[in-house]
C-alpha cells in the first residue's frame, strides 16, 4: 500500500490594507475614464502598484498618505537585478499614481519627486533589409483564401507600420481603399490616419473580393477586416505565428515578429528621405523622442556603408 502524497496549494498573497488597495483601484478607474488607457496597460500599472503596496504593508504602512520618500526609494532598491526598462516602468507607474493622489488631495506632497530611475541605454531596434522584406511578402503563394489573407496582412504591416493589436482590431469601416488610407485607433484610443501604398491597396482589395467571403460564417457578426477560419476576428497570437511562419518559409534567419515589420517600415521610410515628424504621426508615437531611435538606426547603417565603400577605408 502506497501512501498518497498530498500537495498543498501555494499560499495566497496576504490581503492588502483596504486604504492601499482601494486607492489603486480608483487610480485605474481614473485612467480608464480620463485617458482611455488599454486594459493591458492598466493591468501592468496596477500590478506594479500592488507590488509596491505589498512591500509597504510588510513595513506596517497602512495608507498612502503615510508613505515617505525613503520608503519609496527602498522599494525601488528592492527590485534588485530587474531589467532597467522594467524598473523604469514601475517607477513611472508609481510617479503617475503619486501625482494622482496629490491632485485628489490624498497626499500633501509627492513622495516620488526626488526619486531617480535606473539609467539604461536604449537598444537599437533590429530591422529587416528591403530584400528580406520582399521575400517575406512573397512567401504566401497561390490564390486560395488563406494565402490572399496572409499576403494582405503582411503587405499592410509593412505599408502602414501598424501595431499587431491595431491590425487585429481593424474593422471594415476603418479601411478606405478608394482614397488609400486606414483610420487607426492606437494607444490611448488616439485616432490617426495612415496612408497605404499601391501594393498594399491591391492586396487588401483582392482579399476583400476573393478571400474574405470564404471566411465569413453564417450567424456571425463579421465587422473585422481580417478573419480566422472560424469567421471570428483574427487574434494577436495568430498574427505572431503567421508572420513567423512566413519569415521561416522565406528563409529569413532573423527572429521576425510583427513589430519587426513596424521597425522596418519606419527605418526604410527614413532612409528614403521621409520627414521624422511624418513618421511619428504614422506610427502614432506621442513623443518625437520615441521616433528618433530610428535616426540612430539609419545613422548606424550610413556608418557601415561608409566604412565598406569609401575608397579611403578600403584595405590596400
Secondary structure, DSSP 8 states (H G I E B T S, - for coil): -----------------HHHHHHHHHHHHHHHHHH---HHHHHHHHHHHHHHHHHHHTTT--SGGG--HHHHHHHHHHTTT--HHHHHHHHHHHHHHHHHHHHTTS-SS-TTTT---------------HHHHHHHHT-S-SSSHHHHHHHHHHHHHHHH---HHHHHT-BGGGEETTTTEEEEE-GGG-EEEEE--HHHHHHHHHIIIIIGGGT--TTS---BSSB-TTSSB--HHHHHHHHHHHHHHTT--S---HHHHHHHHHHHHHHTT--HHHHHHHHT-SSHHHHTHHHHHHHHHHHHHHHHH-GGGS--
